[in-house]
Amino acid sequence: MKLEDLAKFRAERIEFHGDEAHLFGRFDKVPVIYGERSWLLNASVSYCGDILEVDPSSGLAMFRAWDHEFVPELFETGLSWMYGNYDAAAVWKVLDERSVWKEIKFGVSDALITTEDGYRVLRPANELDLTALDELGSDRTILSGGWDHEHCFICHEQINEDQPRCFQSEYGKGTFWWACVSCYQRWITIHDIGFLVWDHTGN
């Protein structure tokens, strides 16, 4: 499955209500809708919002977004629509034929603990975190062996010492996409976003 296989929503008019933009338009084929939160996207842009007032017979619907500027394609050809159980970045990552993935074995590492807006946040501790710890203040500490698992970004299953074989793709210093072996082989290697449907149907 590719982006062009998803249902397309083409906006016909737009109304602004405070911080919200209400896009009134039509689906080319009415998708199975599991919830309101969803995305409109193409290969380069995405808009997060809620799909409302869907008429299954005509395809007419309203998409409520929080953006105020939209690409012309939304009104000309329409954008692909997908249910909000994944975000657009995950879809783009699977479709990107330039992505470099490495097979590795997961290993437990130290975690950096910080307090942000009153919440305790854990991150994998990289070399910068360790060497700069003295300068970070008393609200940041290192927990030995505290980073003991990751999650596959497609199926969300744990990657840990019991299931250590996985695939990793870097998107920033010390930050990675993680994929289990099954999802890597089934979806990523052939750049297939069929998991958007399989996630609910199992097919």
C-alpha positions in Angstrom: 0.0 0.0 0.0 1.2 3.5 -0.9 -0.1 7.0 -0.2 -2.1 7.0 -3.4 -4.0 3.9 -2.3 -5.5 5.7 0.7 -8.8 7.5 0.5 -8.4 11.2 -0.6 -10.2 14.1 1.0 -10.6 17.2 -1.3 -11.7 20.4 0.5 -14.3 22.6 -1.2 -14.6 25.4 1.2 -13.1 26.5 4.5 -14.5 28.3 7.6 -12.4 29.7 10.4 -13.7 29.5 14.0 -11.2 31.0 16.4 -8.2 28.7 16.4 -10.0 26.1 14.3 -10.2 25.7 10.6 -13.2 23.7 9.3 -12.6 22.2 6.0 -15.8 21.1 4.2 -15.2 18.6 1.4 -15.6 15.2 0.0 -13.9 11.8 0.0 -13.2 10.1 -3.3 -14.0 6.8 -1.5 -15.3 6.7 2.1 -12.8 5.0 4.3 -13.5 2.8 7.4 -13.3 5.3 10.2 -12.3 4.1 13.7 -12.2 7.5 15.4 -12.2 11.2 14.8 -8.5 12.0 15.2 -6.8 11.7 11.8 -4.4 13.1 9.3 -4.5 14.7 5.8 -1.1 14.3 4.1 0.9 13.9 0.9 4.6 13.2 0.4 5.7 16.5 2.0 3.0 18.1 4.2 0.6 16.9 6.8 -2.3 18.3 8.9 -3.6 16.7 12.1 -7.3 17.1 13.0 -10.6 15.4 13.5 -12.9 14.0 10.8 -16.5 14.9 11.5 -19.9 14.8 9.8 -19.1 12.0 7.4 -21.9 11.0 5.1 -21.2 7.4 3.9 -23.5 7.7 0.9 -22.1 10.9 -0.6 -18.6 11.1 0.9 -19.2 14.6 2.2 -17.3 15.3 5.5 -15.8 18.1 7.6 -12.2 18.0 8.7 -11.5 20.2 11.8 -7.8 21.3 11.9 -5.8 23.8 13.9 -3.7 25.1 10.9 -4.6 28.3 9.1 -2.6 27.8 5.9 -3.0 24.9 3.6 -1.3 23.7 0.4 -3.3 24.2 -2.9 -3.3 20.5 -3.4 -5.8 20.1 -0.6 -8.4 22.0 -2.7 -7.2 20.9 -6.2 -6.5 17.1 -6.0 -7.1 16.3 -2.4 -4.8 14.8 0.2 -4.6 11.3 1.5 -6.5 10.6 4.7 -5.4 8.3 7.4 -6.7 7.3 10.9 -4.8 8.9 13.7 -3.3 5.7 15.3 0.0 6.6 13.5 1.4 10.0 12.7 2.6 11.2 9.4 6.3 10.9 10.2 5.9 7.1 10.7 4.3 6.8 7.3 7.0 8.9 5.6 9.7 6.8 7.3 8.4 3.6 5.9 8.0 5.0 2.4 11.4 6.7 2.4 13.7 4.5 0.2 16.7 6.6 1.3 16.4 5.6 4.9 19.4 3.6 6.3 18.5 0.8 8.7 21.0 -1.2 10.7 20.4 -4.6 12.3 21.5 -4.6 15.9 21.0 -6.3 19.2 19.4 -4.2 21.9 21.4 -3.8 25.1 20.4 -2.2 28.4 22.0 1.2 28.9 22.0 4.0 31.5 19.1 6.4 31.6 19.1 10.2 32.1 16.3 11.3 34.4 15.1 14.8 34.3 12.2 16.7 35.7 10.3 18.8 33.2 7.1 20.7 34.0 6.8 18.6 37.1 7.0 15.3 35.3 9.8 12.7 35.6 11.3 12.0 32.1 13.7 9.2 31.2 15.9 9.3 28.1 18.8 7.0 27.1 22.0 8.6 28.4 24.5 9.3 25.6 28.1 10.4 26.0 27.1 14.1 26.1 24.7 13.5 28.9 27.3 11.7 31.0 30.1 14.1 30.5 27.9 17.2 31.1 26.1 15.7 34.1 27.9 18.0 36.6 26.8 21.0 34.7 23.1 19.9 34.3 22.1 20.6 37.9 20.5 18.6 40.7 17.3 17.9 38.8 19.2 15.6 36.4 20.6 12.3 37.4 21.9 9.1 35.7 20.1 5.8 36.5 22.4 2.8 35.9 20.7 0.3 33.6 17.6 2.4 33.5 17.0 2.2 29.8 15.9 -1.4 29.5 13.6 -1.5 26.4 12.4 0.3 23.3 9.2 -0.1 21.2 8.8 -0.9 17.6 7.3 2.2 16.0 4.9 0.1 13.9 3.5 -2.6 16.1 4.6 -1.0 19.4 5.9 -4.4 20.8 8.8 -4.2 23.2 12.4 -4.6 22.1 14.4 -5.8 25.1 17.0 -8.3 26.3 14.5 -11.1 25.8 13.8 -10.0 22.2 17.1 -8.1 21.4 17.3 -8.5 17.6 15.9 -5.4 15.9 16.6 -2.7 13.3 17.5 0.9 14.0 17.5 4.1 11.9 19.1 7.3 13.3 17.2 10.6 12.9 19.3 12.7 15.3 22.3 12.5 17.6 21.4 9.6 19.9 17.8 9.4 18.7 16.5 6.5 16.6 13.6 4.8 15.0 13.3 1.3 16.3 11.6 -1.6 14.4 11.2 -5.2 15.3 12.3 -7.9 12.9 8.8 -8.8 11.8 7.7 -5.2 10.9 11.0 -4.5 9.3 10.7 -7.5 7.0 7.0 -7.2 6.4 6.6 -3.4 5.8 9.9 -1.4 5.8 11.9 -3.5 3.3 9.2 -3.1 0.6 8.1 0.4 1.7 4.5 -0.7 2.3 2.2 1.2 4.6 -0.4 -1.6 4.7 0.0 -1.6 8.5 -2.4 1.3 8.6 -5.2 -1.1 7.7 -3.7 -4.3 9.2 -3.5 -2.6 12.6 -7.3 -3.0 12.7 -8.2 -5.8 10.4 -5.2 -8.2 11.0 -5.1 -8.8 7.2 
